[in-house]
């Protein structure tokens, strides 16, 4: 029976799954690597740390008794989006990649928007210029490290570097390229018009393939280093959000994913290219070839919860859940704005900040605890409403991530959405989606919908409570208005402290 490897190159570490043709997980391994932060707001990693992490993890997989190495037919990678890997003419890394959570490129984003025009930029690439994207990082290199910039012969994404080390071939794939701000998302090719407007050589951009296409095969050199057989197919793979969507079965219209990790994501499949004319929702190419997805992001979902746990009440999660569950919907008029790291959807405001609104002498810590669950859920509803406004009609909402393990949070989310939500039987994240992509590329399944139909199963259903849903419907307009009331004050407070 064929074995497929799904690999997720994340920000904190790498995870590898070995999966069989039934979708069963045979083995799992992970390795951590460090984050490099030379200055506040900067985030980098060493590509060699990625490679060494991969080598350690894949050798654990190969050593597992459940994995017969000769049965490994293909592998595929999911990767952290938006990072910038710069290679010179000899294929050597020029400097540490700047990551998705690096915010040093504010001025470069302003330059891109001013030079191109926000409306034109959205027409060209479907997304606004945000600090996390790859293009502003390239321009930052040009502005601040001109000698390094002159050396750049290839620019690609983090997971593409591992593909390069495995195959010796330079490429990227559609879903990850979509997050670079350099891809014409609608027409599925690099935007030469944008490159021309910004004086960027499009020749540094590698060939773009579909997620399920073959990027190459394991080379003899890589085989000697990894222990993987020569000739194993390396499949294009996908951006982490796209692979996470595949792993949760988001491969057809009407199935929506709500993910509560450190950040929160609402993602919906789309058969056609749609974009928000105000740039509040991301429009990216999906790992399902010739399809797209719409995505909204709230930056501090689980982060809001961990901030409260570690800094406000010093309580464990069980205590937080039980105390918050004892409070009625609405937290007695207390509302939490979960903008402790700024916000992306819908406000695109790095200066936004968290706030408790309506705090009075009647409130106890249990009310504050519940209001954090509710505030994050309202922020996720902001994304869902925008996605619905682009024509998506949710038939089912699937929830995933650490926050989805909380019975209370699932219930609040169902009530805020006023729609039942379901969990998945297996919640293995983007690595599982990457394994399914590898299977399609290797011919195990004809396409990703078939792969999902054969392997992905839903778990528990949490039904919306009509009474609490009605309460939240009344509160939500107030939640939406509070940012507008406070945004100038947020900016003033930011400037006073910076």
C-alpha positions as CSV (number, residue, x, y, z in Angstrom):
1,X,0.0,0.0,0.0
2,X,1.3,3.4,-1.0
3,X,2.6,5.7,1.8
4,X,2.3,9.5,1.4
5,X,4.2,12.0,3.4
6,X,2.6,15.3,4.4
7,X,5.1,17.9,5.7
8,X,4.2,21.2,7.3
9,X,7.0,23.8,7.5
10,X,5.6,26.0,10.2
11,X,6.9,29.0,12.1
12,X,7.8,27.2,15.4
13,X,8.7,23.8,13.8
14,X,8.2,21.2,11.2
15,X,5.7,18.3,11.3
16,X,5.6,15.2,9.1
17,X,2.8,12.7,8.8
18,X,3.0,9.3,7.0
19,X,-0.5,8.5,5.6
20,X,-1.8,5.5,3.8
21,X,-4.3,5.2,1.0
22,X,-7.2,5.0,3.5
23,X,-6.1,8.3,5.0
24,X,-4.9,6.6,8.2
25,X,-1.9,8.1,9.9
26,X,0.9,5.6,10.3
27,X,3.5,7.8,11.9
28,X,4.1,11.4,13.0
29,X,7.2,13.4,13.9
30,X,8.0,17.0,14.6
31,X,11.0,19.1,15.3
32,X,11.3,22.7,16.6
33,X,13.6,25.4,15.4
34,X,14.2,29.0,16.6
35,X,12.7,32.3,15.7
36,X,15.3,35.1,15.2
37,X,14.2,38.6,16.2
38,X,17.1,41.1,15.7
39,X,14.8,44.0,16.6
40,X,11.3,44.6,17.8
41,X,8.8,43.7,15.1
42,X,11.4,41.8,13.1
43,X,11.1,38.0,12.5
44,X,13.5,35.8,10.6
45,X,14.6,32.2,10.4
46,X,17.7,30.4,9.2
47,X,17.0,28.1,6.2
48,X,19.5,25.6,7.4
49,X,17.5,25.3,10.6
50,X,14.5,24.3,8.4
51,X,16.5,21.8,6.5
52,X,18.1,20.2,9.7
53,X,14.6,20.1,11.2
54,X,13.3,18.3,8.2
55,X,16.2,15.8,8.2
56,X,15.6,14.9,11.9
57,X,11.8,14.5,11.5
58,X,11.9,12.5,8.3
59,X,14.5,10.1,9.8
60,X,12.1,9.5,12.7
61,X,9.3,8.7,10.2
62,X,11.5,6.3,8.3
63,X,12.6,4.6,11.5
64,X,9.0,3.9,12.6
65,X,8.1,0.2,12.2
66,X,4.8,1.2,10.6
67,X,6.5,2.8,7.7
68,X,8.1,0.7,5.0
69,X,10.5,3.1,3.1
70,X,10.0,1.4,-0.2
71,X,6.3,2.1,0.0
72,X,6.8,5.9,0.1
73,X,5.5,7.1,-3.2
74,X,5.3,10.8,-2.9
75,X,5.6,13.7,-0.5
76,X,4.2,17.2,-0.4
77,X,4.8,20.3,1.6
78,X,2.6,22.8,3.3
79,X,4.4,26.0,4.4
80,X,4.2,29.2,6.3
81,X,3.0,31.8,3.9
82,X,4.6,35.1,2.7
83,X,8.2,34.5,3.8
84,X,11.0,35.7,1.5
85,X,13.8,33.2,0.5
86,X,16.5,35.1,-1.5
87,X,18.9,32.9,-3.6
88,X,22.0,34.1,-5.5
89,X,23.2,32.9,-9.0
90,X,24.7,29.8,-7.4
91,X,21.5,28.9,-5.6
92,X,22.9,29.9,-2.2
93,X,20.8,31.7,0.4
94,X,21.8,35.4,0.6
95,X,20.4,36.3,4.0
96,X,17.9,35.0,6.5
97,X,14.3,35.0,5.2
98,X,11.9,37.6,6.6
99,X,8.8,35.8,7.8
100,X,5.0,36.4,7.6
101,X,5.0,38.0,11.1
102,X,7.7,40.5,10.3
103,X,6.3,44.0,10.4
104,X,9.3,46.1,9.4
105,X,7.9,46.9,5.9
106,X,5.3,49.5,6.7
107,X,7.0,52.2,4.6
108,X,7.4,49.7,1.7
109,X,3.6,49.0,1.8
110,X,2.9,52.7,1.7
111,X,5.2,53.0,-1.3
112,X,3.6,50.1,-3.2
113,X,0.1,51.5,-2.6
114,X,1.1,55.1,-3.5
115,X,2.9,54.0,-6.6
116,X,0.3,51.6,-8.0
117,X,-2.9,52.9,-6.4
118,X,-4.9,50.7,-4.0
119,X,-7.8,50.1,-6.5
120,X,-5.4,49.1,-9.3
121,X,-3.4,46.9,-6.9
122,X,-6.6,45.0,-6.0
123,X,-7.4,44.6,-9.6
124,X,-3.9,43.3,-10.4
125,X,-3.3,40.9,-7.5
126,X,-6.6,40.7,-5.6
127,X,-5.1,41.9,-2.3
128,X,-3.8,45.1,-0.6
129,X,-0.2,45.7,0.4
130,X,0.2,44.3,3.9
131,X,3.4,44.1,6.0
132,X,3.3,40.3,6.1
133,X,3.4,39.8,2.3
134,X,6.5,38.9,0.3
135,X,6.7,41.8,-2.1
136,X,7.2,44.5,0.6
137,X,10.1,42.4,1.9
138,X,11.8,42.4,-1.5
139,X,11.5,46.2,-1.7
140,X,12.7,46.4,1.9
141,X,15.9,44.5,0.8
142,X,16.3,46.9,-2.1
143,X,15.9,50.0,0.2
144,X,18.0,48.8,3.1
145,X,20.5,46.1,1.8
146,X,21.2,47.1,-1.8
147,X,24.3,44.9,-2.1
148,X,22.2,41.9,-1.1
149,X,19.4,43.0,-3.5
150,X,21.8,43.0,-6.4
151,X,22.7,39.4,-5.7
152,X,19.0,38.1,-5.9
153,X,18.5,35.7,-8.8
154,X,15.5,33.8,-7.3
155,X,12.8,34.8,-4.8
156,X,10.5,32.1,-3.5
157,X,8.6,30.9,-0.4
158,X,9.8,28.9,2.6
159,X,8.5,25.5,1.7
160,X,9.9,26.0,-1.8
161,X,13.4,26.0,-0.3
162,X,12.9,22.4,1.0
163,X,11.5,21.4,-2.4
164,X,14.7,22.8,-3.9
165,X,16.9,20.9,-1.5
166,X,15.1,17.7,-2.3
167,X,14.9,18.0,-6.1
168,X,17.5,20.6,-7.2
169,X,14.6,22.4,-9.1
170,X,13.4,25.9,-8.6
171,X,9.6,26.3,-8.5
172,X,6.7,27.5,-6.5
173,X,3.0,26.6,-6.6
174,X,-0.1,28.6,-7.1
175,X,-1.6,28.8,-3.5
176,X,1.7,30.0,-2.0
177,X,2.5,32.3,-4.8
178,X,-0.9,34.0,-4.3
179,X,0.3,35.2,-0.9
180,X,3.4,37.0,-2.3
181,X,1.4,40.0,-3.7
182,X,3.2,39.3,-7.0
183,X,0.7,36.9,-8.5
184,X,-2.1,37.8,-10.7
185,X,-4.5,35.7,-8.7
186,X,-7.3,35.8,-11.3
187,X,-5.2,34.9,-14.3
188,X,-2.9,32.6,-12.3
189,X,0.4,34.0,-13.4
190,X,3.1,36.5,-12.2
191,X,1.9,40.1,-12.6
192,X,4.4,41.5,-15.0
193,X,2.5,44.8,-14.9
194,X,3.1,45.1,-11.2
195,X,6.7,44.2,-11.6
196,X,7.1,46.9,-14.2
197,X,5.4,49.5,-12.1
198,X,7.8,48.8,-9.2
199,X,10.9,48.2,-11.3
200,X,11.3,44.6,-10.3
201,X,12.8,42.0,-12.6
202,X,10.2,39.3,-13.1
203,X,13.0,36.9,-14.0
204,X,13.7,36.3,-10.3
205,X,10.3,34.7,-9.9
206,X,10.4,30.9,-10.4
207,X,8.0,28.8,-12.5
208,X,4.5,28.4,-11.0
209,X,2.8,25.0,-10.9
210,X,-0.4,23.7,-9.5
211,X,-0.4,22.2,-6.0
212,X,-1.0,18.7,-7.3
213,X,1.6,18.9,-10.1
214,X,5.0,17.1,-9.8
215,X,7.7,19.6,-8.8
216,X,10.5,17.0,-9.2
217,X,11.8,13.8,-7.7
218,X,14.1,13.0,-4.8
219,X,17.6,13.5,-6.1
220,X,20.5,11.1,-5.4
221,X,22.1,13.8,-3.2
222,X,18.9,14.3,-1.2
223,X,18.3,10.6,-0.9
224,X,21.8,10.2,0.7
225,X,21.0,13.0,3.2
226,X,17.4,12.0,4.0
227,X,17.2,8.2,3.6
228,X,14.2,8.6,1.2
229,X,14.4,6.5,-2.0
230,X,15.7,8.1,-5.1
231,X,12.8,9.0,-7.4
232,X,10.1,9.6,-4.8
233,X,7.8,12.2,-6.3
234,X,7.8,15.7,-4.7
235,X,4.4,17.3,-5.3
236,X,3.9,21.0,-5.5
237,X,2.1,21.3,-2.1
238,X,0.5,24.5,-0.8
239,X,0.3,27.4,1.5
240,X,-0.5,26.4,5.1
241,X,-4.0,27.8,5.0
242,X,-4.8,26.1,1.7
243,X,-3.4,22.8,2.9
244,X,-5.3,23.2,6.2
245,X,-8.5,23.7,4.2
246,X,-7.8,20.6,2.2
247,X,-7.2,18.6,5.3
248,X,-10.6,19.7,6.7
249,X,-12.4,19.0,3.5
250,X,-12.9,22.6,2.3
251,X,-12.8,21.7,-1.4
252,X,-16.3,22.7,-2.6
253,X,-18.4,25.8,-2.3
254,X,-20.6,26.2,0.8
255,X,-18.2,24.4,3.2
256,X,-16.6,27.1,5.4
257,X,-13.7,26.7,7.9
258,X,-13.3,28.6,11.1
259,X,-9.9,28.0,12.7
260,X,-9.1,29.2,16.2
261,X,-5.3,29.0,16.6
262,X,-3.1,31.8,17.8
263,X,-4.8,33.8,15.1
264,X,-8.3,33.1,13.9
265,X,-9.2,32.4,10.3
266,X,-12.4,32.1,8.4
267,X,-11.9,30.5,5.0
268,X,-14.3,29.6,2.2
269,X,-13.8,27.8,-1.1
270,X,-14.8,29.6,-4.3
271,X,-15.2,28.3,-7.8
272,X,-14.4,31.7,-9.2
273,X,-12.2,34.6,-8.4
274,X,-13.8,37.2,-6.2
275,X,-12.2,40.0,-4.3
276,X,-13.4,42.6,-1.8
277,X,-13.1,46.1,-3.4
278,X,-12.0,47.4,-0.1
279,X,-9.3,44.8,0.4
280,X,-10.7,43.6,3.8
281,X,-10.8,39.9,2.7
282,X,-7.9,38.0,1.1
283,X,-8.5,36.3,-2.2
284,X,-6.0,33.5,-2.9
285,X,-5.6,30.6,-5.3
286,X,-6.6,27.3,-3.7
287,X,-4.7,24.0,-3.7
288,X,-7.6,22.7,-5.6
289,X,-6.4,23.5,-9.2
290,X,-8.2,26.4,-10.9
291,X,-10.2,27.2,-7.8
292,X,-9.8,30.0,-5.2
293,X,-10.5,30.7,-1.5
294,X,-11.6,33.7,0.4
295,X,-10.1,34.3,3.8
296,X,-10.4,36.7,6.7
297,X,-8.0,36.8,9.6
298,X,-8.2,38.1,13.2
299,X,-4.7,38.3,14.5
300,X,-5.3,37.5,18.2
301,X,-7.8,34.7,18.7
302,X,-6.0,32.1,20.8
303,X,-3.5,34.8,21.6
304,X,-6.2,36.8,23.4
305,X,-7.0,33.7,25.5
306,X,-3.3,33.0,26.3
307,X,-2.8,36.6,27.2
308,X,-5.7,36.5,29.6
309,X,-4.5,33.2,31.1
310,X,-0.9,34.2,31.6
311,X,-1.2,37.9,32.4
312,X,-4.6,38.7,33.8
313,X,-5.9,35.9,36.0
314,X,-3.1,33.3,36.1
315,X,-5.7,30.6,35.7
316,X,-5.6,27.3,33.7
317,X,-7.8,26.7,30.7
318,X,-10.1,24.4,32.6
319,X,-10.8,27.1,35.1
320,X,-11.3,29.7,32.5
321,X,-13.8,27.5,30.6
322,X,-15.8,26.5,33.7
323,X,-16.0,30.1,35.1
324,X,-16.9,31.6,31.7
325,X,-19.6,28.9,31.2
326,X,-21.3,30.0,34.4
327,X,-22.1,33.4,32.8
328,X,-25.0,34.1,30.6
329,X,-24.5,35.2,26.9
330,X,-23.5,38.8,26.7
331,X,-21.3,38.9,29.8
332,X,-23.7,41.4,31.5
333,X,-22.9,44.1,28.9
334,X,-19.1,43.6,28.9
335,X,-17.5,43.6,25.4
336,X,-13.9,42.6,24.6
337,X,-12.2,43.9,21.5
338,X,-9.5,41.3,20.6
339,X,-7.1,43.7,18.9
340,X,-4.1,43.1,21.2
341,X,-1.8,42.6,18.2
342,X,-3.6,45.1,15.9
343,X,-6.1,43.7,13.5
344,X,-6.2,42.5,9.8
345,X,-9.8,41.7,9.0
346,X,-11.8,43.9,8.5
347,X,-9.8,46.9,9.8
348,X,-6.3,46.4,8.5
349,X,-5.0,48.5,11.4
350,X,-1.7,47.6,13.1
351,X,-2.4,50.3,15.7
352,X,-5.7,48.9,16.9
353,X,-5.5,47.7,20.5
354,X,-7.5,45.4,22.8
355,X,-10.2,46.9,25.1
356,X,-12.8,45.9,27.6
357,X,-15.9,48.1,27.0
358,X,-18.7,48.5,29.5
359,X,-16.7,47.4,32.6
360,X,-18.5,48.2,35.9
361,X,-18.6,47.3,39.5
362,X,-21.0,44.4,38.9
363,X,-18.4,42.5,36.8
364,X,-16.2,39.7,38.1
365,X,-13.4,37.9,36.5
366,X,-15.8,35.3,35.1
367,X,-17.5,38.0,33.1
368,X,-14.2,39.1,31.7
369,X,-13.3,35.5,30.8
370,X,-16.5,35.0,28.9
371,X,-16.2,38.3,27.1
372,X,-12.9,37.2,25.6
373,X,-14.5,34.1,24.1
374,X,-17.3,36.3,22.8
375,X,-15.1,39.1,21.5
376,X,-12.9,36.7,19.4
377,X,-16.1,35.1,18.1
378,X,-17.5,38.4,17.0
379,X,-14.2,39.2,15.2
380,X,-14.5,35.9,13.4
381,X,-18.1,36.8,12.5
382,X,-16.7,40.0,10.9
383,X,-14.8,37.8,8.4
384,X,-17.8,35.5,7.9
385,X,-20.1,38.4,7.1
386,X,-17.7,39.8,4.5
387,X,-17.3,36.4,2.9
388,X,-21.1,36.0,2.7
389,X,-21.2,39.5,1.2
390,X,-19.1,38.2,-1.8
391,X,-21.8,35.6,-2.6
392,X,-20.7,32.6,-0.5
393,X,-23.7,30.8,1.1
394,X,-22.4,28.6,4.0
395,X,-24.0,25.1,4.1
396,X,-21.7,23.9,6.8
397,X,-19.2,25.5,9.1
398,X,-16.3,23.3,10.3
399,X,-14.2,24.4,13.3
400,X,-10.6,23.5,13.9
401,X,-7.6,24.6,15.9
402,X,-6.9,24.6,19.6
403,X,-9.8,26.8,20.4
404,X,-12.2,24.3,18.8
405,X,-11.4,21.8,21.6
406,X,-13.3,24.0,24.0
407,X,-17.0,23.0,24.3
408,X,-17.8,26.5,25.4
409,X,-16.0,28.2,22.6
410,X,-17.7,26.0,20.0
411,X,-21.1,26.8,21.5
412,X,-20.4,30.6,21.6
413,X,-19.2,30.4,18.0
414,X,-22.3,28.6,16.9
415,X,-24.5,31.1,18.7
416,X,-22.6,34.1,17.4
417,X,-22.7,32.7,13.8
418,X,-26.3,31.6,14.5
419,X,-25.4,28.3,12.7
420,X,-24.5,24.8,13.8
421,X,-20.7,24.1,13.7
422,X,-19.0,20.7,13.3
423,X,-15.6,19.4,14.3
424,X,-13.4,17.0,12.4
425,X,-12.6,13.4,13.5
426,X,-8.9,14.0,12.7
427,X,-7.5,17.5,13.3
428,X,-3.9,17.2,12.1
429,X,-3.6,20.6,10.5
430,X,-1.9,21.4,7.2
431,X,0.3,18.4,7.2
432,X,-2.7,16.1,6.6
433,X,-3.8,18.3,3.7
434,X,-0.3,18.1,2.2
435,X,-0.5,14.3,2.4
436,X,-3.7,14.3,0.5
437,X,-2.2,16.6,-2.1
438,X,0.8,14.2,-2.4
439,X,-1.7,11.4,-3.0
440,X,-3.4,13.2,-5.9
441,X,0.0,14.1,-7.4
442,X,1.0,10.4,-7.2
443,X,-2.2,9.1,-8.7
444,X,-3.7,7.6,-5.5
445,X,-6.8,9.7,-6.0
446,X,-8.0,11.4,-9.2
447,X,-8.4,14.8,-7.6
448,X,-8.7,16.5,-4.2
449,X,-12.5,16.2,-3.9
450,X,-12.1,12.4,-4.3
451,X,-9.2,12.4,-1.7
452,X,-11.4,14.3,0.8
453,X,-14.4,12.0,0.1
454,X,-12.3,8.9,0.8
455,X,-10.5,10.2,3.9
456,X,-12.0,13.2,5.7
457,X,-14.8,12.7,8.3
458,X,-16.7,15.2,10.4
459,X,-17.0,14.7,14.2
460,X,-19.3,16.4,16.7
461,X,-22.0,18.9,15.9
462,X,-22.6,21.9,18.1
463,X,-26.1,23.3,17.6
464,X,-26.8,27.0,17.8
465,X,-28.9,28.0,20.8
466,X,-31.7,30.3,19.4
467,X,-32.1,32.3,22.6
468,X,-28.4,33.1,22.9
469,X,-28.1,33.6,19.1
470,X,-30.8,36.3,19.5
471,X,-28.8,37.9,22.3
472,X,-25.6,38.0,20.2
473,X,-27.5,39.4,17.2
474,X,-28.4,42.4,19.3
475,X,-24.8,42.9,20.6
476,X,-23.0,42.4,17.3
477,X,-23.8,45.8,15.8
478,X,-22.4,47.5,18.9
479,X,-19.3,45.4,18.7
480,X,-18.8,46.5,15.1
481,X,-19.3,50.2,16.0
482,X,-16.8,50.3,18.8
483,X,-13.7,50.1,16.6
484,X,-15.0,53.0,14.5
485,X,-15.5,55.0,17.7
486,X,-12.0,54.2,19.0
487,X,-9.8,54.0,16.0
488,X,-8.4,57.6,16.2
489,X,-7.8,57.1,20.0
490,X,-5.9,53.9,19.2
491,X,-3.7,55.8,16.8
492,X,-3.1,58.6,19.4
493,X,-2.2,56.0,22.1
494,X,0.1,54.2,19.7
495,X,2.0,57.4,18.8
496,X,2.3,58.4,22.5
497,X,4.0,55.1,23.3
498,X,6.3,54.8,20.2
